[in-house]
């Protein structure tokens, strides 16, 4: 495996780890919100916005990479 292949593999593993951790944290937030807030329009909106922010973070990682 060449240096470029190693760099590509490293970047891919870093991205995979980022996405896994992001999804784990999202699940933690969803559980916390569901456990502590009553059903309401505002709660539903918070959950939708959380999902949206995860998607935007994944898009940013895809386009610009991870620090």
QUICORWO-V745087 format. One record per backbone hydrogen bond with DSSP energy under -1.0 kcal/mol. CO is the residue of the C=O (numbers start at 1). NH is the residue of the N-H. If there is no record, write none. Layout:
CO | NH
CO | NH
This chain:
2 | 6
3 | 7
4 | 8
5 | 9
6 | 10
7 | 11
8 | 12
9 | 13
10 | 14
11 | 15
12 | 16
13 | 17
14 | 18
15 | 19
16 | 20
17 | 21
18 | 22
19 | 23
20 | 24
21 | 25
22 | 26
23 | 27
24 | 28
25 | 29
26 | 30
27 | 31
28 | 32
29 | 33
30 | 34
31 | 35
32 | 36
33 | 37
40 | 44
41 | 45
42 | 46
43 | 47
44 | 48
45 | 49
46 | 50
47 | 51
48 | 52
49 | 53
50 | 54
51 | 55
52 | 56
53 | 57
54 | 58
55 | 59
56 | 60
57 | 61
58 | 62
59 | 63
60 | 64
61 | 65
